[in-house]
Amino acid sequence: MRFAVALWILALFAFIASGKPVPVEPRIVEKVTPLPVALDKDFEFRKTKLYFLSEQLPRSAGKRASASLKGSAANDPYSKTATSQDVSITFEREYRLFGAVTNLDKRQRYGNYFDFFWRAKRPAAVTVRLEYRQENLHAQVQAQEVSYANVRGTQKTEFKVIGDDYLDDGKVIAWRCLLIENGAVVAENRSFLWE
């Protein structure tokens, strides 16, 4: 019996140790300097997921369509009249606000969320940098970075401009994300408004 319990505990520790590494929080770049561009086909952006969590609830087509219904069916985002897009937007909002109990907690989560999925076809030391401009700061460029020591394969990097950064300086109006290896840009993904 003791052997079985010890084996189970050992298996549990092995499972926990083999899991994915804890996501690293981005660091703020104090001075954003231009980097040389040396695009490399071994690095690429696969997908970008952007989400803006605002103070106002989103107006969804499902709620407008079901406005004539009475009772809880009119407020249910999962009703048959709500489209699948409305349900996913409602879920994303609930996911980002999960655990925020007070209004202060919720205010600290309002803002822009960026998820970048990218691939490195060979092992490399890669830095992922998000450069962005905000409404109230006009042309000033700010940046956040996450560094990976020896990475290969498909990765996901998350950035946030939330809380006081968002409330004081406004929405992100333009952005670009860079994959940097050895001080040079090897892949780039940008918004339409980035110049």
Disulfide bonds with the S-S distance in Angstrom:
none
